[in-house]
């Protein structure tokens, strides 16, 4: 019965339920909600490490399980300068499928943090020539592709190391667990930047403990 009611009526019921049942539960809380644009904008600024962004929902819409027809997820989009430490060939092909991104940590080692793969077919051929000429182990001197993680696939260990001399600027939405959660978008080649300038602090310093928003 409640599922058919619009969000503006369901939300007060959910808040009442949370007040009665969530007080004694440490790991369960009700996410905050507001109809004030200024407040939402402040929450969005604080979103980061633990939270992708904010969700905007239609107040007059009923609950739609498994659908996003009445909501929009607004993510934080940030940029970072990364070093290319390797690449993967496309499946069943000898052209580049993705470039592997790295950042230098406080330990001075180059750690694998993700990938970028949104290239045109014509660009892939040129990229293949460029990076095959740079093939040189070890590529990544710290954490490298192939280690077990939640992002591992059947091709995780299949990659080619390159001399870490090329820097790119990428756009990303979420950095957690030492890497970009999703694939990134290549924005430009940074011929003006030295690889050693691409450090972890440019992503870590932007990632606040945003889960505090849920408990504030």
DOKOLKOL-572327 format. One line per field, with one value per residue: residue number from 1; residue in one letter; x, y, z of N, C-alpha, C in turn. Coordinates in Angstrom, 1 decimal, always signed. Example, Ala and Ser with C-alpha at 12.3 -4.5 7.8 and 13.67 -1.06 7.14 Angstrom:
// residues 2
resi: c(1,2)
resn: c(A,S)
n.X: c(+13.2,+12.8)
n.Y: c(-5.7,-2.2)
n.Z: c(+7.8,+7.1)
ca.X: c(+12.3,+13.7)
ca.Y: c(-4.5,-1.1)
ca.Z: c(+7.8,+7.1)
c.X: c(+13.2,+12.9)
c.Y: c(-3.3,+0.0)
c.Z: c(+7.8,+7.9)
//
This chain:
// residues 216
resi: c(1,2,3,4,5,6,7,8,9,10,11,12,13,14,15,16,17,18,19,20,21,22,23,24,25,26,27,28,29,30,31,32,33,34,35,36,37,38,39,40,41,42,43,44,45,46,47,48,49,50,51,52,53,54,55,56,57,58,59,60,61,62,63,64,65,66,67,68,69,70,71,72,73,74,75,76,77,78,79,80,81,82,83,84,85,86,87,88,89,90,91,92,93,94,95,96,97,98,99,100,101,102,103,104,105,106,107,108,109,110,111,112,113,114,115,116,117,118,119,120,121,122,123,124,125,126,127,128,129,130,131,132,133,134,135,136,137,138,139,140,141,142,143,144,145,146,147,148,149,150,151,152,153,154,155,156,157,158,159,160,161,162,163,164,165,166,167,168,169,170,171,172,173,174,175,176,177,178,179,180,181,182,183,184,185,186,187,188,189,190,191,192,193,194,195,196,197,198,199,200,201,202,203,204,205,206,207,208,209,210,211,212,213,214,215,216)
resn: c(X,X,X,X,X,X,X,X,X,X,X,X,X,X,X,X,X,X,X,X,X,X,X,X,X,X,X,X,X,X,X,X,X,X,X,X,X,X,X,X,X,X,X,X,X,X,X,X,X,X,X,X,X,X,X,X,X,X,X,X,X,X,X,X,X,X,X,X,X,X,X,X,X,X,X,X,X,X,X,X,X,X,X,X,X,X,X,X,X,X,X,X,X,X,X,X,X,X,X,X,X,X,X,X,X,X,X,X,X,X,X,X,X,X,X,X,X,X,X,X,X,X,X,X,X,X,X,X,X,X,X,X,X,X,X,X,X,X,X,X,X,X,X,X,X,X,X,X,X,X,X,X,X,X,X,X,X,X,X,X,X,X,X,X,X,X,X,X,X,X,X,X,X,X,X,X,X,X,X,X,X,X,X,X,X,X,X,X,X,X,X,X,X,X,X,X,X,X,X,X,X,X,X,X,X,X,X,X,X,X,X,X,X,X,X,X)
n.X: c(+0.8,+1.9,+3.9,+2.7,+2.2,+3.1,+6.4,+6.6,+4.8,+5.6,+8.1,+7.9,+6.8,+8.8,+10.8,+9.6,+9.6,+12.3,+13.1,+12.0,+13.1,+15.9,+17.6,+19.1,+20.7,+23.8,+25.1,+23.3,+21.4,+19.3,+19.4,+20.0,+17.5,+16.3,+14.5,+15.6,+17.5,+20.0,+21.0,+21.2,+23.2,+25.4,+25.7,+26.5,+29.0,+30.5,+30.4,+32.1,+34.8,+33.4,+30.9,+29.2,+27.8,+24.9,+21.3,+18.6,+15.2,+11.8,+9.2,+6.5,+6.3,+5.6,+6.9,+9.4,+10.6,+13.8,+14.1,+15.0,+13.4,+12.3,+14.2,+17.4,+20.9,+23.4,+26.6,+29.9,+32.3,+35.6,+39.1,+42.2,+45.8,+47.5,+49.9,+50.8,+51.2,+51.1,+49.3,+46.4,+45.6,+42.9,+40.1,+40.7,+42.3,+44.9,+45.2,+45.2,+43.2,+42.7,+44.3,+46.5,+46.4,+48.5,+49.6,+52.0,+52.9,+53.4,+55.6,+57.2,+56.7,+55.2,+51.8,+49.2,+46.1,+43.8,+42.0,+41.7,+39.6,+38.0,+38.3,+38.4,+38.2,+40.1,+42.0,+42.9,+44.7,+46.8,+47.6,+48.3,+50.7,+52.3,+52.5,+53.4,+55.9,+57.0,+57.1,+58.2,+59.4,+59.3,+56.9,+54.6,+55.7,+54.8,+51.7,+50.3,+48.5,+46.6,+46.6,+44.5,+41.2,+38.2,+37.6,+38.7,+38.9,+38.6,+40.7,+42.4,+45.2,+46.4,+48.3,+50.4,+53.5,+54.8,+57.3,+57.1,+56.5,+54.6,+52.0,+48.6,+45.6,+42.7,+39.1,+37.1,+34.8,+34.7,+36.9,+38.2,+39.5,+42.1,+42.0,+40.4,+37.0,+35.4,+35.7,+37.7,+37.6,+39.5,+40.9,+43.0,+46.4,+49.2,+51.8,+53.3,+53.8,+55.6,+56.1,+56.6,+55.3,+52.8,+50.9,+49.5,+48.3,+46.7,+44.3,+43.5,+43.4,+41.1,+39.0,+36.8,+35.6,+32.8,+30.7,+30.0,+28.0,+25.7,+25.2,+25.1)
n.Y: c(-1.2,+1.3,+1.6,+2.6,+5.2,+8.6,+10.0,+12.2,+11.6,+9.1,+9.5,+10.8,+8.7,+6.8,+8.1,+8.2,+5.5,+4.9,+6.4,+5.0,+2.5,+2.4,+3.5,+1.8,+0.5,+0.2,+0.1,+1.0,+3.4,+6.2,+7.9,+11.4,+13.9,+16.5,+19.4,+21.7,+23.6,+24.9,+23.6,+21.0,+21.5,+22.0,+19.5,+18.1,+19.2,+18.0,+15.4,+12.4,+10.4,+8.2,+8.4,+8.6,+10.8,+12.8,+12.0,+12.8,+12.9,+12.5,+14.0,+13.4,+10.8,+7.3,+4.4,+2.7,-0.3,-1.4,+0.3,+3.4,+5.5,+7.7,+9.2,+10.7,+10.3,+12.2,+12.7,+13.4,+14.8,+14.6,+15.6,+14.1,+13.9,+11.3,+8.7,+6.7,+3.3,+1.0,-1.2,-2.8,-5.2,-5.2,-7.5,-10.5,-9.3,-7.2,-4.6,-1.7,-1.9,-0.7,+1.8,+1.7,+3.2,+5.0,+6.2,+7.9,+6.9,+7.8,+6.2,+6.3,+4.6,+3.5,+3.1,+1.0,+2.4,+2.3,+2.5,+3.7,+3.8,+4.8,+5.1,+6.0,+3.9,+4.4,+5.9,+3.9,+2.3,+4.1,+4.6,+2.0,+1.6,+3.7,+3.0,+0.3,+0.8,+1.8,-0.3,-1.8,-3.5,-2.8,-1.4,-0.8,-0.1,-0.5,-1.4,-3.6,-4.4,-7.4,-8.4,-9.8,-8.4,-6.6,-5.7,-7.5,-9.4,-12.0,-11.2,-9.8,-10.2,-10.0,-7.9,-5.3,-4.0,-0.6,+2.0,+4.3,+7.2,+8.8,+11.1,+11.7,+13.5,+12.7,+12.3,+11.5,+9.8,+8.5,+7.6,+5.0,+2.7,+2.7,+3.1,+4.1,+3.7,+3.3,+3.1,+5.7,+8.9,+10.0,+13.1,+14.8,+14.9,+15.3,+16.7,+18.6,+17.9,+16.3,+12.8,+12.1,+14.0,+13.2,+12.3,+10.4,+12.2,+14.0,+12.9,+11.8,+13.9,+15.2,+13.6,+13.4,+12.3,+11.4,+9.9,+10.8,+12.6,+11.1,+10.6,+12.9)
n.Z: c(+0.0,+0.9,-1.0,-3.3,-2.8,-3.2,-3.1,-1.3,+0.6,+1.5,+2.6,+5.2,+6.6,+6.5,+7.9,+10.5,+11.0,+11.1,+13.3,+15.3,+15.1,+14.4,+16.2,+18.0,+16.3,+15.0,+12.4,+10.6,+9.0,+8.2,+5.2,+4.7,+3.7,+1.6,+0.5,-0.1,-2.2,-1.7,+0.5,-0.5,-2.4,-0.8,+0.4,-1.8,-2.4,-0.4,-0.9,-1.8,-1.2,+0.3,-0.7,-3.9,-4.8,-5.0,-4.9,-6.8,-6.5,-7.7,-6.1,-6.4,-7.3,-7.3,-5.5,-7.3,-7.7,-8.5,-10.7,-12.3,-13.1,-11.9,-10.7,-10.4,-10.5,-9.3,-9.8,-8.4,-10.4,-11.0,-11.7,-12.6,-12.9,-14.4,-14.7,-17.5,-17.1,-18.3,-20.7,-22.0,-24.5,-26.8,-26.5,-28.2,-30.1,-31.6,-31.0,-28.9,-26.1,-23.6,-21.6,-18.8,-15.7,-13.4,-10.2,-8.2,-4.9,-1.4,-0.9,-3.0,-5.1,-8.2,-8.4,-9.6,-10.5,-12.0,-15.2,-18.6,-21.4,-23.5,-26.6,-30.1,-33.0,-35.0,-33.4,-31.7,-33.2,-33.7,-31.0,-30.3,-31.8,-30.7,-27.9,-27.9,-28.7,-26.5,-24.7,-21.8,-19.0,-15.4,-15.6,-13.6,-10.3,-7.8,-6.5,-8.8,-11.9,-11.7,-9.1,-6.5,-6.2,-5.7,-8.2,-10.0,-13.0,-15.6,-17.2,-15.8,-15.2,-17.6,-19.2,-20.6,-19.7,-19.7,-20.3,-17.9,-18.8,-20.0,-19.5,-18.6,-18.4,-16.7,-16.3,-13.5,-11.3,-8.8,-6.3,-4.5,-2.1,-3.0,-5.8,-8.9,-9.0,-11.2,-14.9,-16.4,-18.1,-20.7,-20.9,-21.9,-23.2,-21.2,-21.9,-20.7,-18.2,-15.6,-15.0,-12.2,-10.9,-10.6,-8.2,-5.4,-3.6,-5.0,-5.4,-3.0,-1.2,-1.8,-1.1,+1.3,+4.5,+3.8,+4.6,+7.0,+6.6,+6.6,+9.2,+10.5)
ca.X: c(+0.0,+2.7,+4.7,+2.0,+2.1,+4.2,+7.6,+6.3,+4.0,+6.3,+9.3,+7.6,+6.5,+10.1,+11.5,+9.0,+10.0,+13.7,+13.3,+11.5,+13.8,+17.3,+18.5,+19.9,+21.5,+25.0,+25.5,+22.1,+20.9,+18.5,+20.1,+19.3,+16.8,+16.0,+13.9,+16.3,+18.6,+21.3,+21.4,+21.6,+24.5,+26.4,+26.0,+27.2,+30.4,+31.1,+30.4,+33.4,+35.4,+32.5,+29.6,+29.4,+27.2,+23.6,+20.3,+17.4,+14.0,+10.5,+8.3,+5.1,+6.4,+5.5,+8.2,+9.6,+11.7,+14.7,+14.0,+15.5,+12.6,+11.9,+15.4,+18.7,+22.0,+24.3,+27.9,+31.0,+33.2,+36.9,+40.1,+43.5,+46.9,+48.0,+51.0,+50.5,+52.2,+50.9,+48.1,+45.8,+45.1,+41.4,+39.9,+40.9,+42.8,+46.3,+45.1,+45.0,+41.8,+42.7,+45.5,+46.5,+46.8,+49.2,+49.9,+53.0,+52.6,+54.5,+56.7,+57.9,+56.4,+54.0,+50.8,+48.1,+44.9,+42.6,+42.2,+40.8,+39.4,+37.1,+39.0,+37.9,+38.9,+41.3,+42.9,+43.5,+45.8,+47.9,+48.0,+49.0,+52.1,+52.9,+52.8,+54.2,+57.3,+57.4,+57.0,+59.4,+59.0,+58.1,+55.7,+54.2,+56.7,+54.1,+50.6,+50.2,+47.3,+46.8,+46.4,+43.1,+40.5,+36.7,+37.5,+39.3,+38.2,+39.4,+41.8,+43.2,+46.6,+46.8,+48.7,+51.8,+54.2,+55.5,+58.1,+56.2,+56.9,+53.5,+51.0,+47.3,+44.6,+41.4,+38.0,+36.7,+33.7,+34.8,+38.2,+38.1,+40.3,+43.3,+41.9,+39.2,+36.0,+34.9,+36.6,+37.9,+37.5,+40.7,+40.6,+44.1,+47.7,+49.9,+53.2,+53.9,+53.9,+56.5,+55.4,+56.8,+54.3,+51.4,+51.0,+48.2,+47.7,+45.8,+43.0,+43.2,+43.1,+39.7,+38.1,+36.5,+34.8,+31.5,+29.7,+29.5,+26.7,+24.5,+25.1,+25.1)
ca.Y: c(+0.0,+2.5,+1.7,+3.3,+6.6,+9.5,+10.1,+13.2,+10.9,+7.9,+9.9,+11.0,+7.4,+6.2,+8.8,+7.7,+4.1,+5.0,+6.9,+3.9,+1.2,+2.5,+4.1,+0.8,-0.2,+1.0,+0.1,+1.2,+4.8,+6.7,+8.9,+12.6,+14.3,+17.9,+20.0,+23.0,+23.5,+25.3,+22.4,+19.9,+21.9,+21.8,+18.1,+17.7,+19.6,+17.2,+14.0,+12.0,+9.1,+7.2,+8.6,+9.0,+12.1,+12.8,+11.4,+13.7,+12.1,+13.2,+13.9,+12.9,+9.5,+6.1,+3.6,+1.8,-1.2,-1.8,+1.2,+4.7,+6.3,+8.9,+9.7,+11.0,+10.2,+13.3,+12.3,+14.3,+14.5,+15.3,+15.2,+13.8,+13.6,+10.0,+8.1,+5.4,+2.3,-0.3,-1.3,-4.1,-5.3,-5.5,-8.9,-11.2,-8.3,-6.7,-3.2,-1.4,-1.9,+0.2,+2.3,+1.5,+4.4,+4.9,+7.4,+7.7,+7.0,+8.3,+5.2,+6.5,+3.6,+3.8,+2.1,+1.0,+2.9,+2.2,+2.4,+4.5,+3.0,+5.4,+5.6,+5.7,+2.8,+5.0,+6.2,+2.7,+1.9,+4.9,+4.3,+0.7,+1.9,+4.5,+2.3,-0.8,+1.3,+2.1,-1.5,-2.0,-3.8,-3.4,-0.6,-0.4,-0.6,-0.8,-2.3,-3.8,-5.2,-8.9,-8.8,-10.0,-7.3,-6.7,-5.4,-8.5,-10.1,-13.1,-10.7,-8.8,-10.4,-9.8,-6.5,-5.1,-2.8,+0.4,+2.9,+5.3,+8.6,+9.5,+11.6,+12.0,+14.0,+11.9,+12.6,+10.3,+10.1,+7.9,+7.0,+4.4,+1.4,+2.9,+3.1,+4.6,+2.7,+3.0,+3.6,+7.1,+9.5,+10.7,+14.5,+15.4,+14.4,+16.3,+16.7,+19.6,+17.5,+15.2,+11.7,+12.1,+15.0,+12.6,+11.6,+10.0,+13.2,+14.8,+12.3,+11.5,+15.2,+15.6,+12.6,+13.6,+11.3,+11.9,+9.1,+11.6,+13.2,+10.3,+10.4,+14.2)
ca.Z: c(+0.0,+1.0,-2.2,-4.3,-2.4,-3.7,-2.1,-0.3,+1.7,+2.0,+3.4,+6.6,+7.2,+6.6,+9.0,+11.7,+11.2,+11.4,+14.7,+16.3,+15.0,+14.0,+17.3,+18.6,+15.3,+14.7,+11.0,+9.7,+9.2,+7.1,+4.5,+4.8,+2.5,+1.7,-0.7,-0.2,-3.2,-1.1,+1.4,-1.4,-3.0,+0.2,+0.5,-3.0,-2.3,+0.6,-1.4,-2.3,-0.9,+0.6,-1.5,-5.2,-5.0,-4.4,-5.7,-6.9,-6.7,-7.9,-4.9,-6.7,-7.9,-6.4,-5.4,-8.4,-7.4,-9.6,-11.8,-12.0,-13.9,-11.2,-10.0,-11.2,-9.6,-9.7,-9.3,-8.4,-11.5,-10.7,-12.7,-12.0,-13.8,-14.1,-15.6,-18.2,-16.7,-19.1,-21.5,-22.4,-25.8,-26.8,-26.5,-29.5,-31.1,-31.3,-30.9,-27.5,-25.6,-22.5,-21.0,-17.4,-15.0,-12.2,-9.4,-7.2,-3.5,-0.5,-0.9,-4.2,-6.1,-9.1,-8.1,-10.6,-9.9,-12.9,-16.6,-19.5,-22.6,-24.5,-27.8,-31.4,-33.7,-35.6,-32.4,-31.1,-34.0,-33.4,-29.6,-30.2,-32.3,-29.7,-26.6,-28.2,-28.8,-25.1,-23.8,-20.9,-17.6,-14.8,-15.7,-12.2,-9.4,-6.6,-6.8,-10.3,-12.3,-11.5,-7.7,-6.2,-5.7,-6.1,-9.6,-10.8,-14.1,-16.1,-17.9,-14.9,-15.2,-19.0,-19.5,-21.1,-19.1,-20.6,-19.6,-17.3,-19.2,-20.6,-18.5,-19.2,-17.5,-16.8,-15.4,-12.7,-10.4,-7.5,-6.0,-3.2,-2.1,-3.8,-7.2,-9.5,-9.0,-12.6,-15.9,-16.5,-19.4,-21.0,-21.3,-22.7,-22.9,-20.4,-22.3,-19.9,-16.8,-15.4,-14.3,-10.8,-10.3,-10.6,-6.9,-4.8,-2.8,-5.7,-5.3,-1.6,-0.4,-2.2,-0.6,+2.7,+5.1,+3.5,+5.3,+8.2,+6.2,+6.9,+10.6,+11.1)
c.X: c(+0.9,+3.5,+4.0,+1.8,+3.2,+5.2,+7.3,+5.5,+4.8,+7.5,+9.0,+7.4,+7.9,+10.9,+10.9,+9.5,+11.5,+13.9,+12.9,+12.4,+15.3,+18.2,+19.4,+20.8,+22.6,+25.3,+24.3,+21.6,+20.1,+19.2,+19.3,+18.5,+16.4,+15.3,+14.6,+17.5,+19.9,+21.8,+21.9,+23.0,+25.6,+26.8,+26.8,+28.6,+31.2,+31.2,+31.8,+33.8,+34.3,+31.2,+29.9,+28.9,+25.9,+22.5,+19.1,+16.2,+12.7,+9.6,+7.0,+5.1,+6.2,+6.8,+8.2,+10.8,+12.5,+14.8,+14.6,+14.7,+12.2,+13.0,+16.5,+19.8,+23.0,+25.6,+28.9,+31.9,+34.5,+37.9,+41.4,+44.5,+47.5,+49.1,+50.5,+51.6,+52.1,+49.6,+47.7,+45.4,+43.6,+41.3,+40.0,+41.4,+44.2,+46.3,+44.8,+43.5,+41.7,+44.1,+45.4,+47.1,+47.5,+49.4,+51.1,+52.6,+53.7,+55.7,+57.5,+57.7,+55.2,+53.0,+49.7,+46.8,+43.6,+43.0,+41.3,+40.7,+38.5,+37.8,+38.2,+38.7,+40.2,+42.4,+43.6,+44.7,+47.0,+48.5,+48.8,+50.5,+52.9,+53.4,+53.5,+55.7,+57.9,+57.4,+58.3,+59.0,+59.8,+56.8,+55.3,+55.2,+56.1,+53.0,+50.4,+49.0,+47.6,+46.6,+44.9,+42.4,+39.0,+36.6,+38.1,+38.4,+39.1,+40.6,+42.7,+44.7,+47.2,+47.1,+50.1,+52.4,+54.8,+56.3,+57.2,+56.6,+55.8,+52.4,+49.8,+46.5,+43.3,+40.4,+37.5,+35.6,+33.9,+36.2,+38.1,+39.0,+41.5,+43.2,+40.5,+38.2,+35.5,+36.0,+36.6,+37.8,+38.8,+40.4,+41.7,+45.4,+48.5,+51.4,+54.0,+54.2,+54.8,+55.8,+55.5,+55.9,+53.0,+51.4,+49.6,+47.5,+46.6,+44.4,+42.6,+42.8,+41.7,+38.6,+37.8,+35.7,+33.3,+30.4,+29.2,+28.2,+25.5,+24.3,+25.0,+23.8)
c.Y: c(+1.3,+2.7,+2.6,+4.8,+7.4,+9.6,+11.1,+12.7,+9.8,+8.4,+10.1,+9.7,+6.7,+6.8,+8.4,+6.3,+4.1,+5.5,+5.8,+2.7,+1.3,+3.0,+3.1,+0.1,+0.7,+1.2,+0.4,+2.6,+5.2,+7.9,+10.2,+13.0,+15.8,+18.4,+21.4,+22.9,+23.9,+24.2,+21.3,+20.2,+21.7,+20.3,+17.6,+18.0,+18.6,+15.7,+13.7,+10.6,+8.0,+7.3,+9.1,+10.5,+12.2,+12.3,+12.4,+12.8,+12.9,+12.9,+13.3,+11.5,+8.4,+5.4,+2.7,+0.9,-1.6,-0.8,+2.6,+5.8,+7.6,+9.4,+9.9,+11.0,+11.2,+13.0,+13.5,+13.9,+15.3,+14.9,+14.9,+13.5,+12.3,+9.6,+6.8,+4.4,+1.0,-0.2,-2.7,-4.1,-5.6,-7.0,-9.5,-10.2,-7.9,-5.2,-2.9,-1.3,-0.9,+0.6,+2.2,+2.6,+4.2,+6.2,+7.0,+7.9,+7.6,+7.4,+5.4,+5.6,+4.0,+2.7,+2.2,+1.4,+2.8,+2.2,+3.5,+3.8,+3.6,+6.0,+5.2,+4.6,+3.3,+5.4,+5.0,+2.2,+2.7,+4.7,+3.0,+0.9,+2.7,+3.8,+1.0,-0.4,+1.6,+0.9,-1.7,-2.3,-3.0,-2.6,+0.0,-1.0,-0.9,-1.7,-2.4,-4.5,-6.7,-9.3,-8.9,-8.7,-7.5,-6.3,-6.4,-9.1,-11.3,-12.6,-9.7,-9.0,-10.2,-8.4,-6.4,-3.9,-1.9,+1.3,+4.1,+6.8,+9.4,+9.9,+12.0,+12.6,+13.3,+12.5,+11.4,+10.7,+9.6,+7.2,+6.3,+3.1,+1.5,+2.9,+3.7,+3.5,+2.3,+3.4,+5.1,+7.6,+10.3,+12.1,+15.1,+14.7,+15.5,+16.2,+17.7,+19.2,+16.3,+14.1,+11.7,+13.2,+14.4,+11.7,+11.3,+11.2,+14.0,+14.2,+12.1,+12.8,+15.7,+14.7,+12.7,+12.4,+11.6,+11.0,+9.8,+12.3,+12.4,+10.2,+11.8,+14.6)
c.Z: c(+0.0,-0.3,-3.3,-4.0,-2.9,-2.6,-1.0,+0.8,+2.3,+2.9,+4.8,+7.3,+7.5,+7.8,+10.4,+12.0,+11.7,+12.9,+15.7,+16.2,+14.7,+15.1,+17.9,+17.6,+14.8,+13.2,+10.1,+10.0,+8.0,+6.5,+4.6,+3.5,+2.7,+0.4,-0.9,-1.1,-2.6,-0.2,+0.5,-2.1,-2.1,+0.4,-0.6,-3.0,-1.4,+0.1,-2.0,-2.0,-0.7,-0.1,-2.9,-5.4,-4.3,-5.4,-5.7,-7.3,-6.9,-6.7,-5.2,-7.3,-6.9,-6.4,-6.6,-8.2,-8.6,-10.7,-11.3,-12.8,-13.2,-10.4,-10.9,-10.2,-10.1,-9.0,-9.3,-9.5,-11.2,-11.8,-11.9,-13.1,-13.5,-15.1,-16.2,-17.8,-17.5,-19.9,-21.6,-23.8,-25.7,-26.9,-28.0,-30.5,-30.6,-31.3,-29.4,-27.2,-24.4,-22.1,-19.5,-16.7,-13.7,-11.5,-8.4,-5.8,-2.7,-0.5,-2.1,-5.3,-6.9,-8.9,-9.2,-9.9,-10.8,-14.3,-17.3,-20.8,-23.7,-25.7,-29.1,-32.0,-34.3,-34.6,-31.8,-31.9,-33.7,-32.0,-29.5,-30.7,-31.2,-28.5,-26.8,-28.3,-27.4,-24.2,-23.1,-19.5,-16.6,-15.1,-14.3,-11.2,-8.0,-6.9,-8.3,-10.6,-12.1,-10.1,-7.5,-5.7,-6.2,-7.6,-10.6,-11.8,-14.6,-16.9,-17.1,-15.0,-16.6,-19.3,-19.9,-20.4,-20.0,-19.7,-19.2,-17.6,-19.7,-19.5,-19.2,-18.0,-17.7,-15.9,-14.7,-11.8,-9.0,-7.3,-4.6,-3.3,-2.9,-5.3,-7.7,-9.5,-10.4,-13.6,-16.0,-17.9,-19.6,-21.6,-22.2,-22.3,-22.2,-20.7,-21.4,-18.5,-16.6,-14.6,-12.8,-10.1,-10.1,-9.3,-6.4,-4.1,-3.6,-5.7,-3.8,-0.8,-0.7,-1.6,+0.9,+3.2,+5.0,+4.1,+6.6,+7.9,+6.6,+8.4,+11.3,+11.5)
//
